[in-house]
Amino acid sequence: MLFRLTTLFITLLLSCQNVCSQTRQEMLDSLAAATDSLAYHPDSIDLRLKKAGWNVQLEQWDYAKQEYDYVLGREPDNVAALYFRAFVNTKLGRYDFARLDYQNVLAIVPGNFEAQLGLALLNQKDKHYTQALDGLNALCNAFPDRAEAFAARAGVETERNMLELAEYDFGVALDLDPANIDYRVSRADIRIRLGQREAARDDLDELVRQGVSRPALEDFYRRL
């Protein structure tokens, strides 16, 4: 049972990533098709999750929550529904409910990377910075090959004005994912704020080499 739930969880995550390239109209059409199918099979958990996935992509948070509530009413340990309801609850500002959902995911799948990261980012959003950093420290130790963990920790450190630590963590993230534009822009910004002008220029020039237009970076170059 756990293997099936975990597999479904991963499948849904990949599915959500794949639809990001679709247009809004295509997503609306897919939602309509899922809704039509659900009318004939209202008890189908898979269809409920599929419809909720389109609601999430279209930022229809209340509708998505209703579907996840239904699924969890039938299958309280459904990992995918718990994880995505936590995400939706965060979007709705229901932080305590989101935190509980993430904790329930981790009770079913201990050490799950996505749930730990989601919980840490939730704590950051809720301004529980100590808990956020504690969680991200543990995540970086447990998953030293995941750039997202170090970038997330750098984000909290930046928000707390711990710029030297943030610059280091973005560096680790870039070592693991050198082509990530967001990480390099963030490090360039921090390096400018730290007065590391030549290092910041190196980051900006690398972004240009990676295909970012120089006019898009003009504000950063001007700050140098």
VENZI-V347200 format. One line per field, one symbol per residue. phi: phi as a letter, one per 40 degrees, with the letter a starting at -180 (. if undefined). burial: # if it has 16 or more other ideal C-beta (glycine too) atoms within 10 Angstrom, else .. A space follows every 50 residues. Layout:
phi->???
burial->???
//
This chain:
phi->.cccccccdcccccccccccccccccccccccccccccccbccccccccc cdccdcccgccccccdccccccccbdbccccccccdccccccgccccccc ccccdcccbdgdccccccccccccccgccccccdccccccccbcbbcccc ccccccccccgcccccccccccdcccaccccccccccdccccccgccccc cdcccccccchcccdcbdcccccc
burial->....#..##..#..............#..##..#...#......#.#### #######..##.######.###..#..#############...##..##. ##.###.##..#.###########.#.#..###.##..##..#..##### ########...##.##########.##..#..##########...#..## #.##..#.........#..##...
//
